[in-house]
């Protein structure tokens, strides 16, 4: 992608009552609203729709299944790309996942972005009877084997692989994906070992809620890993994911913050203070006790948002994946498309 791309995260869970950062005003998953918003996003110029892959998340742990939602959206859209942010390797056998992704790529006319991660949410693994590997390095190695399986299924007539975690023997995957050599592989990663996986396997890299300097530092780790692997760093698209609160004026921003606090009273955002105390979220994400929302996400008027995005673009970011905090309202989504996308 030579131009700057913009993707929209569609929440599949509620985040009210301070149960998740990404959806503080969304009371309950509503597919009719999801479908309507997806069509709107395609119409007004967004490049991608992104769905998370969890089994227990947000308010009451109620969440819609990722691949089912993505497949339904493929049937009601025509141009916009369809991505997973990100699939958990242990939720589905990778040979089956390769078949699912190839089928969706065929049905959608070649619109799948295959986002994958190593998994971190122990509760949903153990409660569903899925294999939980305690050591992160083991989960990373299992993910890497899964990527090997998927790539072979997509590109070979009869795929074979024998690893510690996964094995296939003369496995076929037809129809093949429309995209060649295969759908882009995105890896969501922060730790040094995961960033090495990005350098080895990914077509695109994504991470969320980082300052410009933090993102630059992570990109430099990928660059150094690429040098060690003799891979061209420029062949990996750098992206950034985060939350956004956008409004025409500061007075409107105050109104939006009040609405967020009506649903999630302790949400860490304020007009007066940049750093706010974090609520106790019911999932083990590594958030600090205090959170600088403005430095790590996007906040402000359209002109202020353009200025912030340009800082990331200047360090090499080519794609932005955004969660709008006023959702289920689409005011922010529409304002961003009207006033920000044309400037970048």
N, C-alpha and C positions, 0 to 999 in steps of 0.2 A: 504494500500500500504506500504510494508516494505522497498522497495527501494525508491530512490528519483525519482519523476516524473517531466516531463517537458511538458508544454502545450504551444501552439502557438496561439496568438491572430491574427485573420485574419480581417483586417480593412474592413468595409463595407461602408466607407465614405471617402471623401478626407479631408486631413488636411492642404493642401497648403495655402499660404498667411497668415500664423500664425493663422489658424482657429481651430487647435486642436493639442495637444501635441503628440497624439499617431500615427499620420500618416503624418508627415511634408513633405514628398516627394511624396505622393500618390495623383495623379491628379484627378482621377475619378474612381468610382467603376467599376470593370471589372470582371464579374463572370468567364470568361474563365481563367483569371489569378488566381482567387481564387481557382478554381477547380484544376488547375495545381499545385499550391502551397500546397494544401491539400494532394494531392497524393504524392508529394515530401516529405512532413513532415512525412507521414505514412511510406514511404520507408526508410527514413534515421534515424528513431528511436524516433520521438516525441510520446508522450503518448496521447495528446489531442488537439483538435481544439476548439477554443473559439470564440463566436460571441456575440457582444454587442446587447442590446435591446433598441433602441431609434427610435423615429419617426422623429426627426429633430436634425441633428448633423453635425458639421464640415463645410466645404466650401459650402456655398449656402444652408445649411440645407439638402443637398441631401444624403440620406442613404437608403440602401436596408433593407427590413424587416427581422428581425432576424430568426424567425422560418422557413420561406421559404428557406432562404439560408442554414440553418442547415439541413433541410430535403433533399435539393438537394445534399449536401455533403455526407449525409448518403448513397446515391445511388451510389456514385463513390469511396467510401472507404470501407475497409473490417475490419480493426483492430482498428484503432485509435478512441479514445472516442470523444464524441460530447457534448460540454458544452455551457451554456449561462452565460455570464459575464456582467451583470446579468439581468434576466427578471425583468421588472417593474410590480409590482403586479396589478396595475390598468389598464394595457393595455389589459388584457383578463380576462374574468370571470374564477375564479380558477377551477370550475368544468369542463369547456371546456378545460382549460390548462392541467388538469389532463388527460383528454381523448387524447389530442394532444401528450403529453409526453409519455403516455402508448403506443400509436400507434407507435410513432417513436422508442421507446425502442424495441418493437416487430419487426418492420421492419429492424432495424439495428443490431439485434442480441444481444441486451442488452448493448448498448454503451452510453446511455444518462446520463449526469451529469446535474442535475436540479439546476442551480444557480438562486437565487431569491433575490430581494431587495425591499425596501419600496418606491422607486421613489423619485426624487428630481428635475426633469427638468420641471418646471411649464409651460414654453412656449409650449412644445409639448403636454401637457395635455389639456390646455385650447384651443389651436388651433384645436385640434381634437375632442373637445367636451367631453373629458373624465373627470371624477370627480376629482377635485383637492382639497385635504385637506390641509389647510394652516398649521396646527400644525403638526410638525414631529411626535409627540407621536401618533396622530390619524393615520397617514400613517403606522407607525410601528404596531399598533394594527390591522389595516386592513390586513397588510401582514401576521401577525401571524394567523389571521382567515383564510386567503387564504391557508396557509400551512396546517392548520388543515383539510380544505376541500380536498386538494390534497391528503394528506396521507390517509384519509378515503376512497376516491374514489379508490385509488390504492390497498387498503388492505381489503376492506369490500365488501360483495356481494351486499348489498343495503345500501348506505351511507346516513346518516342523520346528519345535522348540522344546528343549529339556532344561529346566532350571530348578532351583531349590523350591520355588513356590508354585510355578506353573509349568504345565507340559501340554503340548498338542502334537498330534501325529497325523500327517497328511490331511490337515483340516482345510476345508474349502470355504470360501466366502464370496458368494455370487448372489446378486449382482455386485460388482466392484463399485467403490465410490466413484462418482462422476469427477470429482476433483483429483488431479494428478500431480505428483505421484500418489497423494492421499490427502484427506482433509488436514488443514493446519493443526498441529499439536501445540496447545498452549499449556504451560506449566505455571501454576501459582506457587511462588516460593520466596522464602526470605533467608533461611539458614544457609551457611556456606556449603554444606554437603548437598542441599537441594539445588542451590545455584549451580553447582557442578553438573547436576542432572539437566538443568536448563541448557547449559553450554553443549552438552552431548546430544540431547534429544529434541529440544524445543524449536518450533518455528516462531513462537512468540512467548514472551514472558510477562507475567502480571503479578503485581502485589498491591496491597491496599493501604490507604491512610498513612502515607509517608510524607514528610517534608521534602522539599526539593533536594536538600543536601543528603537526607537519608536515602532517597531514591538514587541519586548520583552515586553514592557509595556502593549500593547494591549492584548497580549497573557495572561499576568498575570490577567487582568480584566476578561477574559473568564474563567481562572482557578478558580478565587474566586467565580464567578457566578456558576460554576459547583459544587463547594463545597456546596454552599447554596442550590442547587437543588438536592444534593446527586447523581450527575451524574459523571461518570468517564471521566475526562478531556482527557485522552488518547484515548477515542473513537471518538474524533473530530480531523480530519486531519488538521494540520496547513499549510497554503499555503501563498505564497507571489506573488504579481503581480507587474510588473514594465516594464519600457522601457529599451532597451539595444542597445548600439552601440559597436560593436566588430569588430576588424580588426587585421591582422597579425602583424603590426608594428605601431609605433607612426606616421610615415609619412603617412601611409594609413588612420589612424584615422583623420589626418588633412584634407586629401582629402575628406573623408566622411563628415566631418563637413562643409567643403566648399559647398558640394553638398546639404546638408540640408539647409544651408543658402541661396542657390540659389533659393530654392522653398519657404522657410519660413525665411525671412531675420532676424527676431528678435527671432528666436528659442533660448531658454535659455541653450545653450551648447557652451563650448569653451575649447581650449587646455590651454589657459593662466590663466583663472579665474575659480575657482570652483563655486562661487556664481554669478548668473547672473540675470538681471532684467527680470521680467515676462512680456510678451505681454498682451494686453487686449483681452482675448479670448471672443468670442461671446456666452458664456454660463456661468452660475453662479457657477462654481466650486470654492471651497474654497482654492485656491492657494495663497500663500503669495506673497508680492510684489517682493521679491527676492527668487530665487529657487536654491538650491544646488543639481544640477542634479547628480553629481557623488556620493554624499552621499545617495541620495534617489533612485537611479536607478543603472544600470550596465554600466560601461564604461571602455574600455581598450582592451588589448591583451588577447588571450585565457588564459594564465597563470594568469593574473590579475583578469579575470572574475571568474576563478575557486577559487581563494583566497577569493573573495568577497562572492561568493555563499556559501562557507564553513562557513563563519561567520553566515549566516542565518541558515544553517543546524545545527550548534552547539547549537542554541537556540531552535531547535525543528521543524524547517520548513521541510516538506516532499515533497512539490510540488511547482513548479515555473511556473507561467503563464507569457509569455514574448511577448512584442511588439517590433519588430525590426525596428529601425528608418530608415534603408536604404531601406525598402520595398517601391516600388515593386521589387527591386532587391532581389534575394534570396541568395546573397553572405554571409550575416551575418547568416542567417538561416542554411546554409550548413556548415559554419565554426564552428558554435556552436555545431552542431551535430557531427562533425568530431573531434574537439579538446577539447570540454568541457564535453559533456555528458559522454564519456567513463571514465573520471577522477572522476566522482561522482556517 
